[in-house]
Structures are given as structure tokens and as C-alpha cells.
């Protein structure tokens, strides 16, 4: 099994739609750190799981210096973004970690991979 990991740092703003009072319902920004994990049993004709440049184009170029609410059609929580990013990198991506700040990280891990890794 081959595995690659790519890390992005993205500066972007968002606001959350919440059913309770929170300062996060106001537009605010983060310097997000996003880690994507990809696996494949085989490599492509260039000897890669997926070219790092292609990963960058699909994710970093889409979100960096943007208002995330204008990019995605859902409430842009870190959890929702992690799943969305994983789906964008299918079928190779099995895990995404989205860090909003130093102590706030959300992860999405595909169910079938969780079972396989146990």
C-alpha cells in the first residue's frame, strides 16, 4: 500500500449558522492547516498516488483567501469541511484533518478505512 500526506496552510474566512449564541456566527478568519491522507495499492503511470500539484489545485486553490461560505453550499464547520475535502479527493483520500486554530482540530476518516486500520 502506498500512502501520501499533503499539508496546506490556507487563510480564509467563514461564519457559522448555529442554533445558539456564538461569536462564530459573525464572519471571522483562520489560518487553517489542512492535512490530507491518500492511499493506493498501485501507482499511476508517473509513479504517484496522486500528484501533489493536483491535490493543491483541488483544495488550496479553491479555499485560500476566500470566504468559505461562498465556496461551499453547507454550514462550513471544520467537520463538514473535512468530509467535503475527503470527497473531493476520492477515491484515494481516506482521512482529512482540519485545524482552525492550535487547539481546535476536526477529522474525517472514511468508515471502511477505520475498520481496516484497527
C-alpha positions as a printed Julia matrix, in Angstrom:
118×3 Matrix{Float64}:
   0.0    0.0     0.0
   1.28   3.45   -0.92
   0.38   6.5     1.12
   0.92  10.22    0.69
   0.15  13.1     3.01
  -0.13  16.73    1.97
  -0.4   19.7     4.3
  -1.88  23.05    3.33
  -1.98  26.34    5.15
  -4.98  28.33    4.0
  -6.09  31.8     5.04
  -9.86  32.02    4.72
 -12.93  33.46    6.4
 -16.26  31.92    7.28
 -19.25  32.28    9.55
 -21.32  29.51   11.02
 -25.07  29.08   11.1
 -25.69  27.91   14.66
 -28.79  27.38   16.79
 -27.15  29.01   19.84
 -25.41  32.32   20.57
 -21.78  32.28   19.48
 -19.25  34.75   18.16
 -18.66  32.25   15.35
 -21.91  33.37   13.71
 -20.01  36.54   12.72
 -17.57  36.49    9.81
 -14.1   35.68   11.08
 -10.9   34.26    9.66
  -8.49  31.46   10.39
  -5.12  30.36    9.17
  -6.34  26.82    8.59
  -3.97  23.88    8.48
  -5.37  21.01    6.45
  -3.76  17.57    6.26
  -4.98  15.13    3.62
  -4.05  11.44    3.6
  -4.29   9.36    0.44
  -3.7    5.66   -0.2
  -3.48   3.43   -3.23
  -2.39  -0.14   -3.83
  -0.96   0.93   -7.2
   0.78   3.97   -8.63
  -0.25   5.84  -11.76
   1.89   5.8   -14.92
   4.03   8.59  -13.42
   4.78   6.59  -10.28
   2.44   8.56   -7.98
  -0.69   8.01   -5.9
  -1.83  11.5    -6.97
   0.4   14.4    -7.96
   0.79  16.9    -5.09
   0.12  19.71   -7.58
  -3.26  18.2    -8.46
  -4.13  17.96   -4.77
  -3.17  21.62   -4.32
  -5.32  22.73   -7.25
  -8.38  20.88   -5.97
  -8.12  22.14   -2.4
  -5.79  25.03   -1.66
  -6.59  26.96   -4.82
 -10.33  26.57   -4.09
 -10.24  27.89   -0.5
  -7.17  30.1     0.04
  -8.04  33.78    0.6
 -11.74  33.1     0.08
 -14.95  33.39    2.06
 -15.7   29.7     2.51
 -19.45  30.33    2.75
 -19.29  31.48   -0.88
 -17.43  28.33   -1.98
 -19.46  25.53   -0.39
 -23.26  25.04   -0.15
 -23.29  23.92    3.51
 -22.53  25.22    7.0
 -18.7   25.42    6.85
 -17.8   23.83   10.17
 -14.38  22.2    10.37
 -16.11  18.79   10.46
 -18.14  19.48    7.32
 -15.07  20.83    5.53
 -13.05  17.72    6.4
 -15.68  15.44    4.82
 -16.06  17.68    1.78
 -12.3   17.73    1.14
 -12.08  13.96    1.53
 -14.87  13.54   -1.02
 -13.15  15.96   -3.42
 -10.06  13.74   -3.42
 -11.91  10.43   -3.87
 -11.16   7.62   -4.38
  -7.68   7.99   -2.88
  -8.37  10.13    0.19
  -9.3    8.31    3.39
  -8.64  10.95    6.07
  -8.63  14.75    6.39
  -7.68  16.83    9.43
  -8.87  20.46    9.5
  -7.24  22.69   12.1
  -8.92  26.05   12.68
  -6.59  27.07   15.47
  -3.86  25.48   17.54
  -6.24  23.62   19.83
  -9.22  23.05   17.53
  -8.93  20.2    15.04
 -11.67  18.18   13.34
 -11.04  14.96   11.42
 -12.98  12.91    8.94
 -11.98   9.28    8.41
 -13.82   7.02    5.96
 -15.58   4.2     7.8
 -14.12   1.38    5.72
 -10.59   2.62    6.43
 -11.21   2.86   10.19
 -12.15  -0.81   10.23
  -9.15  -1.8     8.11
  -6.71   0.13   10.33
  -7.99  -1.45   13.56
